[in-house]
Amino acid sequence: MAAPLHPGTIPLPPDTRFDIGPEQYPAVHLDPTVTIPLSDGAVLCADLHRPAYRRSEPVADALPVVVNFTPYNRLANRYGGRIARLARRAGSRVRPSDRRRFTGRDLAHTPAGGAIDVWATNRTLVSRGYVDLVVDVRGTGSSTGTWDFFSPREHLDYLEVLAWVREQPWCDGHLAVTGISYGGIAALIAAGQRPEGLDAVFAIVAGEDPVRELGLTGGVPTPGMALWLAAVNAGKFLPSPRGLVRNRLLGQYLRDRGSEPFSGLGLAARIATTDGHPDGFLNDQWAQRLPAFENITAATWIHGGWHDVYNRSNFRMFDRIDLHGGAKQVLVDDGYHISIGGGFGEPGNPPALDELQCAWFDKWLKGIDNGIDGYGPVTVRRQGGGGWFTRPSFPDPAATVRRLYLAAQRSGSAAHANTDASLSDTPPADSTRLPLPTGRGSLASNNTALMSTGATTLLGHGRDDRRAEAAAVTFTTAALESDLVLSGPLNLHLRVETGGTDAFWSVTVTDVEPDGTSATLTRGALLSSLRAVDEAGSTYVDGELVFPLHTLRADAVLPVVPGEPFDMDIEINPTEAVLRAGHRLRVAIAPASFPRHWLPPALRRKVNGQTIVLDPDHPSYLTFLTVDG
């Protein structure tokens, strides 16, 4: 075991590893016919993986159990486990980039870091004395009932499953929950209910509030939600027939699927027809579907990515969990939703993801003093090739607030943009109006890479946003004289005017390299009518607003009067990045960002042009936190 990381902001020691011991069991026994009866008559189907000396016979010992709730059909996990080792070997043959920017090569290299092992069945865990249970959530995969994602009934299902597991002879009473994306959110929901015997959580690319962060980002719909709903619904018609027949559930399964062939259709229709005021989504009733982070007592690991769809959540979740002494950890990489753990296990990087998960569970389920509670507790990869850093909190405690003003003078660095303007340390002396273009932006953008969960990085998307900036107004600094380090959330304060009764604003913050490449660091968006700031939930540093929280609720709508200027603050997701001397910082503002955002017809009819008003008496500016590079 390597020594735990030193306190403070220092590079992560490249040899940090945790002893997970040798493989104890050479085989895995799979029982794909497990059923779990629920109190309302529904039955959940599950795959049970147990350690074995021979595949035909599991060991008789009672062991700790790791539970994974999935809506994506456990068959994907089952067969994913079979290809995990092949993918890991194939990924290891792909040479990664230098990680100044995440590229398609890094995505292809991802399996070598243990990501597929954790997504499927972590054989590293099972071979070291854990039982793994993958459960189709209600109404998905082979499970009966109807799917209503993260409903209060589904919350109860989690509790009933975990209680059932503790009664089984193969469980020693110690439980952990894990999962990726939906499964990670389910794990956090389960932990927030404090089930008996739950010792640890390992949540990967999970979100604090899926509708806010994925379904209605900035107050407008995300087309990807419809694709996601379609994928889950397709998976529920691909059951594991042997278990259904053996357990006499086929009839119940068919009746339930027939009663609701497409779950979530009503939700999708409501989102698609909203006029931009998502009442009924981000309300008190929706809040009942979210994790109760403040109630979590199980040791919790949160793993995220700077370009994940849930990037906004990582540190908010970490801060809301009231645990200390290394019992909560957050690690944020520079990748996307499907690139978790890329490069892990290699020199200069954290341990492989499957080994990291095993070490976490060893500490909290088996009581092994392996030092992982001394890791972090905040570990981030600094974008721009800055390497790994660890510290007690995020943003960097040494960060100070800075403001850069939007000005009309040309920066000379963005001839490709619709409008090339500047970022400056001083506010403009003269008033100027900069209208946003009305043309459609390019799909070759970081927003496309983000919404494809990283897949389009294989096509070269995500690394350079200049084609997308052709449909934007850009504000760029002069070349930096020294390194600039960003750490934390950002706020874009704008003075604007619209020609209609609403308008949408998409913001991208990029690092402009000397060759002109505009590499996205982070992003934000907001509908004008939903600009009301929730002061209680917002964050100020030295009197400056750095994190403006918007409720995005219909009861917080503010009027937009055509031709009448108004101010708005746009929340920009947190990041950690270094911009080297000679680089530039850029803010690109556009009226759209498909496929990240989509304006329904009812909303588009309200939009009739929009303009940034640069007024010395009402300056527009970017506020952020920075540390000495």
ZATORTOR-946953 format. One record per residue (C-alpha): residue number from 1; z, x, y; residue in one letter. Coordinates in nm, 2 decimals. Layout:
num, zz, xx, yy, residu
NUM, Z, X, Y, a .
...
//
This chain:
num, zz, xx, yy, residu
1, 0.00, 0.00, 0.00, m .
2, -0.09, 0.13, 0.34, a .
3, 0.16, 0.11, 0.62, a .
4, 0.14, -0.21, 0.83, p .
5, -0.04, -0.20, 1.15, l .
6, 0.13, -0.05, 1.45, h .
7, 0.23, -0.29, 1.72, p .
8, 0.03, -0.34, 2.04, g .
9, -0.34, -0.32, 2.11, t .
10, -0.47, -0.03, 1.89, i .
11, -0.77, 0.01, 1.66, p .
12, -0.71, -0.13, 1.31, l .
13, -0.64, 0.16, 1.07, p .
14, -0.95, 0.19, 0.85, p .
15, -0.74, 0.25, 0.54, d .
16, -0.52, -0.06, 0.57, t .
17, -0.51, -0.20, 0.22, r .
18, -0.25, -0.40, 0.02, f .
19, -0.17, -0.35, -0.34, d .
20, -0.27, -0.65, -0.55, i .
21, -0.21, -0.48, -0.88, g .
22, -0.44, -0.45, -1.17, p .
23, -0.62, -0.74, -1.35, e .
24, -0.38, -0.90, -1.59, q .
25, -0.61, -1.15, -1.76, y .
26, -0.97, -1.06, -1.85, p .
27, -1.10, -1.42, -1.88, a .
28, -1.10, -1.76, -1.70, v .
29, -1.05, -2.09, -1.89, h .
30, -1.23, -2.38, -1.72, l .
31, -1.14, -2.75, -1.78, d .
32, -1.39, -2.96, -1.59, p .
33, -1.25, -3.29, -1.70, t .
34, -0.92, -3.30, -1.51, v .
35, -0.84, -3.64, -1.34, t .
36, -0.56, -3.72, -1.10, i .
37, -0.46, -4.08, -1.06, p .
38, -0.36, -4.20, -0.72, l .
39, -0.12, -4.48, -0.61, s .
40, -0.40, -4.72, -0.50, d .
41, -0.60, -4.70, -0.83, g .
42, -0.85, -4.43, -0.72, a .
43, -0.89, -4.13, -0.94, v .
44, -0.98, -3.78, -0.82, l .
45, -1.17, -3.54, -1.04, c .
46, -1.10, -3.17, -1.05, a .
47, -1.19, -2.84, -1.21, d .
48, -0.90, -2.64, -1.35, l .
49, -0.93, -2.27, -1.38, h .
50, -0.65, -2.09, -1.57, r .
51, -0.60, -1.73, -1.67, p .
52, -0.70, -1.65, -2.02, a .
53, -0.74, -1.36, -2.27, y .
54, -1.03, -1.55, -2.42, r .
55, -1.23, -1.82, -2.24, r .
56, -1.16, -2.07, -2.51, s .
57, -0.78, -2.07, -2.47, e .
58, -0.57, -2.05, -2.14, p .
59, -0.24, -1.87, -2.13, v .
60, 0.06, -2.09, -2.19, a .
61, 0.26, -1.96, -1.90, d .
62, 0.35, -2.17, -1.60, a .
63, 0.20, -2.00, -1.29, l .
64, 0.16, -2.05, -0.92, p .
65, -0.13, -2.29, -0.84, v .
66, -0.38, -2.27, -0.56, v .
67, -0.55, -2.60, -0.46, v .
68, -0.88, -2.65, -0.28, n .
69, -0.98, -2.99, -0.16, f .
70, -1.36, -3.02, -0.11, t .
71, -1.60, -3.30, -0.01, p .
72, -1.90, -3.09, -0.11, y .
73, -1.89, -3.16, -0.48, n .
74, -1.69, -2.91, -0.69, r .
75, -2.00, -2.84, -0.90, l .
76, -2.11, -2.62, -0.61, a .
77, -1.79, -2.43, -0.64, n .
78, -1.82, -2.41, -1.01, r .
79, -2.17, -2.27, -1.02, y .
80, -2.10, -2.07, -0.71, g .
81, -1.84, -1.89, -0.90, g .
82, -2.09, -1.79, -1.17, r .
83, -2.32, -1.63, -0.91, i .
84, -2.05, -1.47, -0.70, a .
85, -2.05, -1.14, -0.88, r .
86, -2.43, -1.12, -0.88, l .
87, -2.43, -1.21, -0.51, a .
88, -2.16, -0.95, -0.44, r .
89, -2.36, -0.68, -0.61, r .
90, -2.68, -0.78, -0.43, a .
91, -2.51, -0.80, -0.09, g .
92, -2.37, -0.45, -0.14, s .
93, -2.73, -0.32, -0.16, r .
94, -2.81, -0.45, 0.19, v .
95, -2.74, -0.20, 0.46, r .
96, -2.54, -0.37, 0.74, p .
97, -2.61, -0.31, 1.11, s .
98, -2.38, -0.11, 1.34, d .
99, -2.22, -0.44, 1.43, r .
100, -2.27, -0.40, 1.80, r .
101, -2.43, -0.74, 1.75, r .
102, -2.43, -0.96, 1.44, f .
103, -2.77, -0.96, 1.27, t .
104, -2.95, -1.11, 0.97, g .
105, -2.88, -0.79, 0.78, r .
106, -2.51, -0.86, 0.83, d .
107, -2.55, -1.21, 0.69, l .
108, -2.73, -1.08, 0.38, a .
109, -2.45, -0.82, 0.34, h .
110, -2.18, -1.09, 0.36, t .
111, -2.13, -1.16, -0.02, p .
112, -2.02, -0.80, -0.07, a .
113, -1.71, -0.88, 0.13, g .
114, -1.57, -1.14, -0.11, g .
115, -1.68, -1.45, 0.07, a .
116, -1.84, -1.63, -0.22, i .
117, -1.55, -1.55, -0.44, d .
118, -1.31, -1.73, -0.20, v .
119, -1.55, -2.02, -0.15, w .
120, -1.60, -2.07, -0.53, a .
121, -1.32, -1.97, -0.77, t .
122, -1.14, -1.65, -0.66, n .
123, -1.14, -1.47, -0.99, r .
124, -0.94, -1.19, -0.83, t .
125, -0.66, -1.45, -0.80, l .
126, -0.70, -1.60, -1.14, v .
127, -0.71, -1.26, -1.31, s .
128, -0.38, -1.18, -1.15, r .
129, -0.18, -1.48, -1.26, g .
130, -0.28, -1.78, -1.05, y .
131, -0.41, -2.12, -1.15, v .
132, -0.70, -2.25, -0.94, d .
133, -0.76, -2.63, -0.89, l .
134, -1.07, -2.75, -0.71, v .
135, -1.05, -3.12, -0.63, v .
136, -1.33, -3.36, -0.52, d .
137, -1.18, -3.56, -0.23, v .
138, -1.19, -3.94, -0.25, r .
139, -1.54, -4.08, -0.27, g .
140, -1.72, -3.75, -0.30, t .
141, -1.84, -3.55, -0.60, g .
142, -1.72, -3.73, -0.91, s .
143, -1.40, -3.88, -0.75, s .
144, -1.38, -4.26, -0.72, t .
145, -1.30, -4.45, -0.41, g .
146, -1.49, -4.44, -0.08, t .
147, -1.50, -4.14, 0.16, w .
148, -1.35, -4.17, 0.51, d .
149, -1.31, -3.81, 0.62, f .
150, -0.96, -3.71, 0.70, f .
151, -0.84, -4.07, 0.71, s .
152, -0.46, -4.14, 0.67, p .
153, -0.53, -4.24, 0.31, r .
154, -0.69, -3.91, 0.24, e .
155, -0.39, -3.74, 0.39, h .
156, -0.18, -3.93, 0.14, l .
157, -0.41, -3.82, -0.14, d .
158, -0.33, -3.46, -0.06, y .
159, 0.04, -3.52, -0.10, l .
160, 0.00, -3.71, -0.42, e .
161, -0.23, -3.44, -0.57, v .
162, 0.02, -3.17, -0.49, l .
163, 0.31, -3.37, -0.63, a .
164, 0.11, -3.43, -0.95, w .
165, 0.03, -3.06, -0.98, v .
166, 0.40, -2.96, -0.97, r .
167, 0.46, -3.19, -1.27, e .
168, 0.21, -3.01, -1.49, q .
169, 0.32, -2.76, -1.75, p .
170, 0.09, -2.50, -1.62, w .
171, 0.25, -2.50, -1.27, c .
172, 0.57, -2.30, -1.20, d .
173, 0.64, -2.52, -0.89, g .
174, 0.49, -2.28, -0.64, h .
175, 0.18, -2.41, -0.45, l .
176, -0.08, -2.28, -0.21, a .
177, -0.37, -2.46, -0.04, v .
178, -0.69, -2.30, 0.07, t .
179, -1.05, -2.39, 0.17, g .
180, -1.34, -2.32, 0.38, i .
181, -1.45, -2.54, 0.67, s .
182, -1.36, -2.90, 0.56, y .
183, -1.14, -2.75, 0.29, g .
184, -0.96, -2.54, 0.54, g .
185, -0.89, -2.84, 0.76, i .
186, -0.77, -3.03, 0.46, a .
187, -0.53, -2.74, 0.37, a .
188, -0.39, -2.75, 0.72, l .
189, -0.35, -3.13, 0.71, i .
190, -0.17, -3.10, 0.38, a .
191, 0.06, -2.83, 0.51, a .
192, 0.15, -3.04, 0.82, g .
193, 0.30, -3.30, 0.59, q .
194, 0.54, -3.04, 0.44, r .
195, 0.48, -3.12, 0.07, p .
196, 0.75, -2.99, -0.16, e .
197, 0.67, -2.65, -0.32, g .
198, 0.40, -2.55, -0.07, l .
199, 0.45, -2.19, 0.01, d .
200, 0.12, -2.07, 0.17, a .
201, -0.20, -2.17, 0.34, v .
202, -0.53, -1.97, 0.36, f .
203, -0.76, -2.16, 0.59, a .
204, -1.11, -2.02, 0.66, i .
205, -1.34, -2.13, 0.95, v .
206, -1.13, -2.44, 1.00, a .
207, -1.10, -2.65, 1.32, g .
208, -0.82, -2.80, 1.52, e .
209, -1.03, -3.11, 1.61, d .
210, -1.37, -3.15, 1.43, p .
211, -1.51, -3.43, 1.64, v .
212, -1.43, -3.25, 1.97, r .
213, -1.56, -2.91, 1.85, e .
214, -1.85, -3.02, 1.63, l .
215, -1.94, -3.39, 1.67, g .
216, -1.90, -3.44, 2.05, l .
217, -1.89, -3.10, 2.20, t .
218, -1.86, -3.13, 2.58, g .
219, -1.88, -3.50, 2.53, g .
220, -2.23, -3.54, 2.38, v .
221, -2.33, -3.57, 2.02, p .
222, -2.43, -3.28, 1.79, t .
223, -2.73, -3.35, 1.57, p .
224, -2.58, -3.14, 1.30, g .
225, -2.32, -3.41, 1.24, m .
226, -2.59, -3.63, 1.09, a .
227, -2.71, -3.36, 0.86, l .
228, -2.36, -3.29, 0.75, w .
229, -2.29, -3.65, 0.67, l .
230, -2.62, -3.67, 0.48, a .
231, -2.53, -3.36, 0.28, a .
232, -2.19, -3.50, 0.18, v .
233, -2.34, -3.83, 0.08, n .
234, -2.60, -3.66, -0.13, a .
235, -2.34, -3.46, -0.31, g .
236, -2.15, -3.77, -0.41, k .
237, -2.44, -3.89, -0.62, f .
238, -2.44, -3.57, -0.83, l .
239, -2.13, -3.63, -1.05, p .
240, -2.00, -3.42, -1.34, s .
241, -2.08, -3.68, -1.61, p .
242, -1.88, -3.53, -1.90, r .
243, -1.55, -3.59, -1.71, g .
244, -1.65, -3.94, -1.61, l .
245, -1.74, -4.04, -1.96, v .
246, -1.45, -3.87, -2.13, r .
247, -1.20, -4.03, -1.89, n .
248, -1.38, -4.37, -1.88, r .
249, -1.44, -4.36, -1.51, l .
250, -1.82, -4.40, -1.51, l .
251, -1.81, -4.77, -1.43, g .
252, -1.56, -4.73, -1.15, q .
253, -1.76, -4.45, -1.01, y .
254, -2.08, -4.65, -1.00, l .
255, -1.91, -4.95, -0.85, r .
256, -1.76, -4.74, -0.57, d .
257, -2.09, -4.57, -0.50, r .
258, -2.27, -4.90, -0.49, g .
259, -2.02, -5.05, -0.25, s .
260, -2.08, -4.78, 0.01, e .
261, -2.39, -4.57, -0.06, p .
262, -2.38, -4.39, 0.27, f .
263, -2.03, -4.32, 0.40, s .
264, -2.00, -4.26, 0.77, g .
265, -2.32, -4.45, 0.86, l .
266, -2.14, -4.66, 1.11, g .
267, -1.99, -4.35, 1.27, l .
268, -2.32, -4.18, 1.29, a .
269, -2.48, -4.49, 1.45, a .
270, -2.20, -4.51, 1.71, r .
271, -2.23, -4.15, 1.81, i .
272, -2.61, -4.17, 1.83, a .
273, -2.60, -4.47, 2.06, t .
274, -2.31, -4.36, 2.28, t .
275, -2.37, -4.35, 2.65, d .
276, -2.16, -4.04, 2.69, g .
277, -1.81, -4.19, 2.69, h .
278, -1.69, -4.14, 2.33, p .
279, -1.41, -4.40, 2.34, d .
280, -1.31, -4.47, 1.98, g .
281, -1.35, -4.11, 1.87, f .
282, -1.12, -3.88, 2.08, l .
283, -0.84, -4.13, 2.10, n .
284, -0.49, -4.18, 1.96, d .
285, -0.63, -4.33, 1.64, q .
286, -0.85, -4.03, 1.58, w .
287, -0.55, -3.81, 1.64, a .
288, -0.39, -3.95, 1.33, q .
289, -0.66, -3.77, 1.13, r .
290, -0.58, -3.42, 1.26, l .
291, -0.34, -3.16, 1.13, p .
292, 0.02, -3.16, 1.26, a .
293, 0.03, -2.79, 1.33, f .
294, 0.38, -2.80, 1.48, e .
295, 0.51, -2.93, 1.14, n .
296, 0.37, -2.65, 0.93, i .
297, 0.64, -2.44, 0.76, t .
298, 0.43, -2.28, 0.49, a .
299, 0.30, -1.93, 0.57, a .
300, -0.04, -1.97, 0.72, t .
301, -0.35, -1.74, 0.74, w .
302, -0.63, -1.85, 0.98, i .
303, -0.97, -1.68, 0.94, h .
304, -1.24, -1.75, 1.20, g .
305, -1.55, -1.61, 1.37, g .
306, -1.66, -1.57, 1.73, w .
307, -1.98, -1.76, 1.66, h .
308, -1.84, -2.02, 1.42, d .
309, -1.87, -2.39, 1.52, v .
310, -1.49, -2.39, 1.53, y .
311, -1.46, -2.08, 1.75, n .
312, -1.25, -2.27, 2.01, r .
313, -0.98, -2.35, 1.76, s .
314, -0.86, -2.02, 1.61, n .
315, -0.59, -1.92, 1.86, f .
316, -0.50, -2.27, 1.96, r .
317, -0.41, -2.34, 1.59, m .
318, -0.22, -2.01, 1.57, f .
319, -0.02, -2.08, 1.88, d .
320, 0.07, -2.43, 1.77, r .
321, 0.22, -2.32, 1.44, i .
322, 0.59, -2.24, 1.49, d .
323, 0.63, -1.95, 1.25, l .
324, 0.74, -1.59, 1.30, h .
325, 0.79, -1.26, 1.12, g .
326, 0.43, -1.23, 1.00, g .
327, 0.43, -1.57, 0.83, a .
328, 0.14, -1.68, 1.04, k .
329, -0.17, -1.46, 1.09, q .
330, -0.51, -1.51, 1.26, v .
331, -0.81, -1.29, 1.20, l .
332, -1.14, -1.34, 1.39, v .
333, -1.46, -1.16, 1.30, d .
334, -1.79, -1.15, 1.50, d .
335, -1.99, -1.37, 1.26, g .
336, -2.09, -1.73, 1.19, y .
337, -1.97, -2.02, 0.97, h .
338, -2.13, -1.87, 0.65, i .
339, -2.09, -1.50, 0.72, s .
340, -1.71, -1.48, 0.67, i .
341, -1.59, -1.15, 0.55, g .
342, -1.91, -0.96, 0.61, g .
343, -1.83, -0.58, 0.57, g .
344, -1.48, -0.64, 0.45, f .
345, -1.35, -0.39, 0.20, g .
346, -1.56, -0.11, 0.35, e .
347, -1.43, 0.18, 0.56, p .
348, -1.31, 0.08, 0.90, g .
349, -1.28, -0.29, 0.80, n .
350, -1.01, -0.52, 0.66, p .
351, -0.98, -0.56, 0.28, p .
352, -1.23, -0.77, 0.09, a .
353, -1.16, -1.14, 0.16, l .
354, -1.07, -1.22, -0.20, d .
355, -0.82, -0.93, -0.21, e .
356, -0.68, -1.03, 0.13, l .
357, -0.62, -1.39, 0.01, q .
358, -0.46, -1.26, -0.31, c .
359, -0.23, -1.03, -0.12, a .
360, -0.13, -1.32, 0.11, w .
361, -0.04, -1.54, -0.18, f .
362, 0.14, -1.25, -0.36, d .
363, 0.37, -1.22, -0.07, k .
364, 0.45, -1.59, -0.02, w .
365, 0.42, -1.74, -0.37, l .
366, 0.54, -1.45, -0.58, k .
367, 0.77, -1.27, -0.33, g .
368, 0.59, -0.94, -0.37, i .
369, 0.68, -0.71, -0.07, d .
370, 0.33, -0.58, -0.01, n .
371, 0.35, -0.54, 0.37, g .
372, 0.09, -0.81, 0.46, i .
373, 0.35, -0.98, 0.68, d .
374, 0.32, -0.67, 0.90, g .
375, -0.06, -0.72, 0.94, y .
376, -0.17, -0.84, 1.28, g .
377, -0.05, -1.10, 1.35, p .
378, -0.36, -1.12, 1.57, v .
379, -0.65, -0.92, 1.44, t .
380, -0.99, -0.94, 1.61, v .
381, -1.32, -0.76, 1.59, r .
382, -1.42, -0.68, 1.95, r .
383, -1.79, -0.78, 2.01, q .
384, -2.02, -0.52, 2.15, g .
385, -1.93, -0.25, 1.89, g .
386, -1.57, -0.22, 2.00, g .
387, -1.42, -0.22, 1.65, g .
388, -1.11, -0.39, 1.52, w .
389, -0.79, -0.45, 1.72, f .
390, -0.45, -0.59, 1.64, t .
391, -0.18, -0.72, 1.87, r .
392, 0.11, -0.97, 1.87, p .
393, -0.08, -1.24, 2.07, s .
394, -0.41, -1.35, 2.22, f .
395, -0.54, -1.29, 2.48, p .
396, -0.45, -0.93, 2.51, d .
397, -0.11, -0.92, 2.68, p .
398, -0.24, -0.65, 2.92, a .
399, -0.53, -0.87, 3.04, a .
400, -0.54, -0.97, 3.41, t .
401, -0.74, -1.25, 3.57, v .
402, -1.07, -1.18, 3.75, r .
403, -1.32, -1.40, 3.94, r .
404, -1.69, -1.35, 3.99, l .
405, -1.88, -1.57, 4.23, y .
406, -2.22, -1.73, 4.18, l .
407, -2.47, -1.62, 4.44, a .
408, -2.84, -1.69, 4.51, a .
409, -2.96, -1.33, 4.55, q .
410, -3.19, -1.21, 4.27, r .
411, -3.02, -0.97, 4.03, s .
412, -3.36, -0.82, 3.93, g .
413, -3.27, -0.84, 3.57, s .
414, -3.39, -1.18, 3.46, a .
415, -3.76, -1.23, 3.56, a .
416, -3.79, -1.43, 3.24, h .
417, -3.54, -1.69, 3.35, a .
418, -3.63, -2.01, 3.54, n .
419, -3.42, -1.88, 3.82, t .
420, -3.27, -1.53, 3.85, d .
421, -2.95, -1.52, 4.06, a .
422, -2.64, -1.30, 4.08, s .
423, -2.27, -1.27, 3.99, l .
424, -2.07, -1.10, 4.26, s .
425, -1.71, -1.00, 4.35, d .
426, -1.75, -1.18, 4.68, t .
427, -1.85, -1.54, 4.76, p .
428, -2.19, -1.61, 4.91, p .
429, -2.21, -1.62, 5.29, a .
430, -2.49, -1.89, 5.30, d .
431, -2.54, -2.22, 5.14, s .
432, -2.81, -2.25, 4.87, t .
433, -2.92, -2.52, 4.63, r .
434, -3.05, -2.41, 4.29, l .
435, -3.20, -2.70, 4.08, p .
436, -3.19, -2.68, 3.70, l .
437, -3.52, -2.69, 3.53, p .
438, -3.62, -3.00, 3.33, t .
439, -3.82, -2.83, 3.06, g .
440, -3.70, -2.81, 2.70, r .
441, -3.54, -2.48, 2.60, g .
442, -3.64, -2.25, 2.31, s .
443, -3.50, -2.30, 1.96, l .
444, -3.49, -1.92, 1.93, a .
445, -3.14, -1.91, 2.06, s .
446, -2.78, -1.83, 1.97, n .
447, -2.71, -2.21, 1.98, n .
448, -2.96, -2.26, 1.70, t .
449, -2.80, -1.97, 1.51, a .
450, -2.46, -2.13, 1.56, l .
451, -2.57, -2.47, 1.45, m .
452, -2.75, -2.33, 1.14, s .
453, -2.41, -2.18, 1.06, t .
454, -2.57, -1.84, 1.09, g .
455, -2.87, -1.89, 0.86, a .
456, -3.13, -1.84, 1.13, t .
457, -3.00, -1.49, 1.21, t .
458, -3.23, -1.41, 0.91, l .
459, -3.52, -1.51, 1.15, l .
460, -3.38, -1.29, 1.43, g .
461, -3.22, -1.58, 1.62, h .
462, -2.88, -1.52, 1.79, g .
463, -2.92, -1.16, 1.89, r .
464, -3.13, -1.21, 2.21, d .
465, -3.11, -1.53, 2.42, d .
466, -3.39, -1.45, 2.67, r .
467, -3.63, -1.71, 2.54, r .
468, -3.37, -1.98, 2.58, a .
469, -3.29, -1.85, 2.93, e .
470, -3.65, -1.94, 3.04, a .
471, -3.52, -2.29, 3.07, a .
472, -3.20, -2.19, 3.26, a .
473, -3.06, -2.07, 3.59, v .
474, -2.90, -1.73, 3.52, t .
475, -2.64, -1.54, 3.72, f .
476, -2.61, -1.17, 3.64, t .
477, -2.40, -0.89, 3.77, t .
478, -2.52, -0.55, 3.88, a .
479, -2.51, -0.28, 3.61, a .
480, -2.15, -0.21, 3.53, l .
481, -2.01, 0.13, 3.65, e .
482, -1.75, 0.13, 3.37, s .
483, -1.67, -0.06, 3.05, d .
484, -1.56, -0.42, 3.10, l .
485, -1.34, -0.59, 2.83, v .
486, -1.31, -0.96, 2.80, l .
487, -1.02, -1.11, 2.62, s .
488, -0.95, -1.48, 2.62, g .
489, -1.10, -1.81, 2.74, p .
490, -1.32, -1.84, 3.04, l .
491, -1.37, -2.11, 3.30, n .
492, -1.69, -2.18, 3.50, l .
493, -1.61, -2.36, 3.82, h .
494, -1.92, -2.53, 3.97, l .
495, -2.01, -2.72, 4.28, r .
496, -2.29, -2.95, 4.17, v .
497, -2.50, -3.25, 4.27, e .
498, -2.69, -3.49, 4.06, t .
499, -2.98, -3.73, 4.12, g .
500, -2.85, -3.98, 3.86, g .
501, -2.52, -4.11, 3.75, t .
502, -2.45, -3.84, 3.50, d .
503, -2.57, -3.49, 3.40, a .
504, -2.50, -3.24, 3.12, f .
505, -2.43, -2.87, 3.16, w .
506, -2.47, -2.61, 2.89, s .
507, -2.33, -2.26, 2.96, v .
508, -2.39, -1.94, 2.78, t .
509, -2.21, -1.61, 2.86, v .
510, -2.40, -1.30, 2.75, t .
511, -2.39, -0.92, 2.75, d .
512, -2.72, -0.79, 2.90, v .
513, -2.81, -0.45, 2.75, e .
514, -3.00, -0.18, 2.94, p .
515, -3.32, -0.28, 2.76, d .
516, -3.28, -0.64, 2.88, g .
517, -3.15, -0.79, 2.56, t .
518, -2.92, -1.08, 2.64, s .
519, -2.67, -1.10, 2.36, a .
520, -2.45, -1.41, 2.35, t .
521, -2.08, -1.36, 2.36, l .
522, -1.96, -1.72, 2.40, t .
523, -2.05, -2.07, 2.53, r .
524, -1.93, -2.40, 2.67, g .
525, -2.06, -2.74, 2.78, a .
526, -1.96, -3.05, 2.96, l .
527, -2.09, -3.39, 3.06, l .
528, -2.03, -3.45, 3.44, s .
529, -1.85, -3.79, 3.40, s .
530, -1.60, -3.63, 3.16, l .
531, -1.50, -3.35, 3.39, r .
532, -1.14, -3.47, 3.45, a .
533, -0.90, -3.19, 3.37, v .
534, -0.58, -3.25, 3.17, d .
535, -0.34, -3.04, 3.37, e .
536, -0.07, -3.05, 3.11, a .
537, -0.29, -2.90, 2.84, g .
538, -0.47, -2.65, 3.07, s .
539, -0.38, -2.29, 3.11, t .
540, -0.34, -2.11, 3.44, y .
541, -0.28, -1.73, 3.48, v .
542, -0.15, -1.61, 3.82, d .
543, -0.25, -1.94, 3.97, g .
544, -0.61, -1.93, 3.84, e .
545, -0.74, -2.19, 3.59, l .
546, -0.87, -2.00, 3.29, v .
547, -0.87, -2.28, 3.03, f .
548, -0.95, -2.63, 3.16, p .
549, -0.88, -2.89, 2.90, l .
550, -1.08, -3.21, 2.91, h .
551, -0.97, -3.52, 2.71, t .
552, -1.33, -3.64, 2.68, l .
553, -1.20, -3.99, 2.66, r .
554, -1.34, -4.30, 2.81, a .
555, -1.02, -4.36, 3.00, d .
556, -1.07, -4.03, 3.18, a .
557, -1.42, -4.10, 3.31, v .
558, -1.49, -4.00, 3.67, l .
559, -1.77, -4.15, 3.87, p .
560, -2.09, -3.95, 3.94, v .
561, -2.25, -4.06, 4.27, v .
562, -2.61, -3.96, 4.31, p .
563, -2.66, -3.72, 4.60, g .
564, -2.29, -3.66, 4.65, e .
565, -2.16, -3.30, 4.56, p .
566, -1.86, -3.26, 4.34, f .
567, -1.67, -2.98, 4.16, d .
568, -1.63, -2.94, 3.79, m .
569, -1.46, -2.68, 3.56, d .
570, -1.63, -2.61, 3.23, i .
571, -1.43, -2.48, 2.94, e .
572, -1.59, -2.17, 2.78, i .
573, -1.47, -2.07, 2.43, n .
574, -1.25, -1.76, 2.40, p .
575, -1.39, -1.43, 2.31, t .
576, -1.30, -1.06, 2.28, e .
577, -1.59, -0.83, 2.38, a .
578, -1.66, -0.50, 2.54, v .
579, -1.95, -0.46, 2.78, l .
580, -2.04, -0.09, 2.81, r .
581, -2.11, 0.09, 3.13, a .
582, -2.47, 0.02, 3.23, g .
583, -2.47, -0.33, 3.08, h .
584, -2.44, -0.65, 3.28, r .
585, -2.25, -0.98, 3.24, l .
586, -2.46, -1.29, 3.26, r .
587, -2.39, -1.67, 3.29, v .
588, -2.69, -1.89, 3.19, a .
589, -2.67, -2.26, 3.29, i .
590, -2.91, -2.52, 3.14, a .
591, -2.93, -2.90, 3.13, p .
592, -2.97, -2.90, 2.75, a .
593, -2.91, -2.69, 2.44, s .
594, -3.08, -2.85, 2.14, f .
595, -2.99, -2.84, 1.85, p .
596, -2.63, -2.77, 1.97, r .
597, -2.63, -3.08, 2.18, h .
598, -2.83, -3.40, 2.20, w .
599, -2.84, -3.66, 2.48, l .
600, -2.88, -4.01, 2.33, p .
601, -3.14, -4.23, 2.50, p .
602, -2.87, -4.44, 2.68, a .
603, -2.73, -4.12, 2.83, l .
604, -3.07, -3.97, 2.92, r .
605, -3.15, -4.27, 3.13, r .
606, -2.85, -4.18, 3.35, k .
607, -2.98, -3.83, 3.42, v .
608, -3.22, -3.77, 3.70, n .
609, -3.21, -3.41, 3.80, g .
610, -2.91, -3.18, 3.87, q .
611, -2.85, -2.90, 4.11, t .
612, -2.60, -2.61, 4.15, i .
613, -2.47, -2.61, 4.51, v .
614, -2.38, -2.27, 4.63, l .
615, -2.15, -2.34, 4.93, d .
616, -1.93, -2.08, 5.10, p .
617, -1.67, -2.36, 5.17, d .
618, -1.68, -2.47, 4.80, h .
619, -1.77, -2.16, 4.60, p .
620, -1.87, -2.16, 4.24, s .
621, -1.73, -1.89, 4.02, y .
622, -1.65, -1.76, 3.67, l .
623, -1.29, -1.69, 3.59, t .
624, -1.19, -1.47, 3.30, f .
625, -0.93, -1.23, 3.16, l .
626, -1.01, -0.86, 3.14, t .
627, -0.84, -0.54, 3.03, v .
628, -0.92, -0.18, 3.12, d .
629, -1.19, -0.06, 2.88, g .
//
